[in-house]
Amino acid sequence: MALVDNVRNSPNLAALEVWLQKVPYAVFLGIKAELNKGDILFILPEDKRLIGNPSLPALHGGVVGAFMEQAAALHLIANMDNPALPKIINFSLDYLRPARLRDTYAKCLLSRQGRFISNITITAWQEHVDQPNAIARAHFLTP
Amino acid sequence: MPVLSNSQKYNLVKIMNDHIPHAALLGIQVERIDGEELTLKLPYQTVLVGDSDAGTLHGGVLTVLLDQTLGMATVCCDATEPSVTPTLDLRIDHLCVAPPGMDVFASARVYKATRKILFVEGCAYCESKENPIARATGSWVRVADIDLSWLAPPDQDVV
C-alpha cells in the first residue's frame, strides 16, 4: 500500500487556476502553476520585491515559506472533490540553503487526505530538485 | 550586563529592518523593544489577503512577519554578542484567523542561547498579546559577529 491513499489520480487544474487568481496574496507574490509529468509544479518567479537580504542577494526566508504554504493549499484544492479554501493549522519549515534571486519551484506530496485534516509535505528548490532550499510540512483543515 | 542598551538595540534593529526590501514593500515597522523582546508591526493591506470573501490575511504573511521578528529578536538577546544568524527552522501554529482590517503585531525573544544556536519564541496578535492569532518557535544559527563599532555608545542615545 502506497503512503498516499485517498487521492485523486489527476489534479483538478481548472480549480487550481481559479484559486490562483482568487487569492490576493498569491497574485501579489506572482505564483504560477503548471502540470509537469502528472505533478503540479509551482513557480515563484524571480522578483526584486521579494529580497530579504540585499547583500547576497537572497529572497526573504518568510516569502519562501509563504510560497510553500500557498503551494500546499493549492495542491490540496486541486485534489479535493469539492474545491474550497483550506485553513492552515500549522506549518513547520526547515531552511537548507538561502534562496537566491532567481525563479523558485515547489512540489507537494499529499501524505494524507482525511475527512477534515490533510498533511502535506512541500519541497522548494531553485537549481535542482535534489538540492532543496527548504522543506516544509503543513496541516490543513478542510471544510 | 546587557551587551546593548534598549536604544542601541532599537537603532540596530531599525537599520536592519530598513535594509530589507521586502519589509519595506510590506511596510513592516519596528514598534518597540522592551528588554530582550522585539515587537514589529505589519499594517493591514488588501493585497495580503488569503481569503477574499472574509478579508482575512494569508497565513503566509504571518510567516514573513514572524520569520523576520523572531530572526531580528536574536540581536536583542542579552546573553550573546549580536550575530549574523540565518534561520535554521521555524514552526508556526495558527490559533485563529487574523481579524479583517486590523494591523498585526509580532513579538519575539530568545529563550535560550547556546554558543552556536539561538532558540526563539514569539507570537502574532492584533489587539492584545494575551490573545495571539499565531505562535511561533524556531532556531537561528550564529555564523559571525556583527561589527557594532559604528553604533552610537549608550550615552549618546537619541531614542
Interface residues (C-beta under 8 A of the other chain):
Chain A: K22 V23 P24 Y25 A26 V27 F28 L29 K48 R49 L50 I51 G52 N53 P54 L59 H60 G61 G62 V63 G65 A66 F67 E69 Q70 L85 K87 I88 I89 N90 F91 S92 L93 D94 Y95 P98
Chain B: H19 I20 P21 H22 A23 L25 T46 V47 L48 V49 G50 D51 S52 L57 H58 G59 G60 V61 T63 V64 L65 L66 D67 Q68 G71 P86 T87 L88 D89 L90 R91 I92 D93 H94 V97
